Amino acid sequence: MSFRTHFGHDIYHIRMDKLKWTQQQIADAVFISLREYQKIEKGEISPGSEIFLRLVFFLNVNIENYRQDLFNWSPL
């Protein structure tokens, strides 16, 4: 699964299952447009680093889930 798909899938489930917020509410909370948020959630685009961090901190996502995808890093 690609980073875009993985991250989008995760934020969708956090939004729906835990927060029960609308896409618009989350987009407003992290200062992006609704359309940009929708594209991130669908896995159509990858968020830039600033937006990624805003979403991670706002949604309390475990950043370790994305280490390998983000940095193309694997343990020895």
C-alpha positions as CSV (number, residue, x, y, z in Angstrom):
1,M,0.0,0.0,0.0
2,S,1.4,3.4,-0.9
3,F,1.9,6.2,1.6
4,R,-0.9,8.2,0.0
5,T,-3.4,5.3,0.2
6,H,-2.2,4.2,3.7
7,F,-2.4,7.7,5.2
8,G,-5.7,8.6,3.5
9,H,-7.2,5.3,4.7
10,D,-6.0,6.0,8.3
11,I,-7.3,9.6,8.5
12,Y,-10.7,8.5,7.0
13,H,-11.1,5.9,9.7
14,I,-10.0,8.2,12.5
15,R,-12.4,10.9,11.2
16,M,-15.4,8.5,10.9
17,D,-14.8,6.1,13.8
18,K,-13.3,8.2,16.5
19,L,-14.1,11.9,15.9
20,K,-17.3,11.7,13.9
21,W,-16.3,15.0,12.3
22,T,-17.1,16.1,8.8
23,Q,-14.4,16.6,6.2
24,Q,-15.0,20.3,6.3
25,Q,-14.5,20.4,10.0
26,I,-11.1,18.7,9.8
27,A,-10.0,20.8,6.8
28,D,-10.9,24.0,8.7
29,A,-9.0,22.7,11.8
30,V,-5.8,22.2,9.8
31,F,-6.2,25.2,7.6
32,I,-6.6,23.6,4.2
33,S,-9.4,23.6,1.7
34,L,-12.1,21.0,1.7
35,R,-11.1,19.8,-1.7
36,E,-7.4,19.4,-0.7
37,Y,-8.5,17.4,2.4
38,Q,-10.8,15.2,0.2
39,K,-7.9,14.5,-2.2
40,I,-5.6,13.5,0.7
41,E,-8.3,11.3,2.3
42,K,-9.0,9.6,-1.0
43,G,-5.2,9.0,-1.6
44,E,-5.2,11.2,-4.7
45,I,-2.4,13.4,-3.4
46,S,0.2,13.3,-0.7
47,P,0.1,16.2,1.8
48,G,3.2,18.4,2.0
49,S,5.2,18.1,5.2
50,E,3.5,21.0,7.0
51,I,0.0,19.7,6.3
52,F,1.0,16.1,7.1
53,L,2.3,17.3,10.5
54,R,-0.9,19.3,11.1
55,L,-3.0,16.3,10.3
56,V,-0.8,13.9,12.4
57,F,-0.9,16.1,15.5
58,F,-4.6,17.2,15.1
59,L,-5.8,13.6,14.6
60,N,-3.3,12.1,17.0
61,V,-2.0,9.7,14.4
62,N,1.0,7.6,15.2
63,I,3.8,8.9,13.0
64,E,5.8,5.7,13.3
65,N,3.2,4.0,11.1
66,Y,4.6,6.0,8.1
67,R,8.4,6.0,8.9
68,Q,9.3,3.5,6.2
69,D,7.0,5.1,3.6
70,L,8.2,8.6,4.3
71,F,11.9,8.0,4.6
72,N,12.2,4.9,2.5
73,W,13.9,3.5,5.6
74,S,14.0,0.0,6.9
75,P,15.7,-1.4,10.0
76,L,18.9,-3.4,9.6
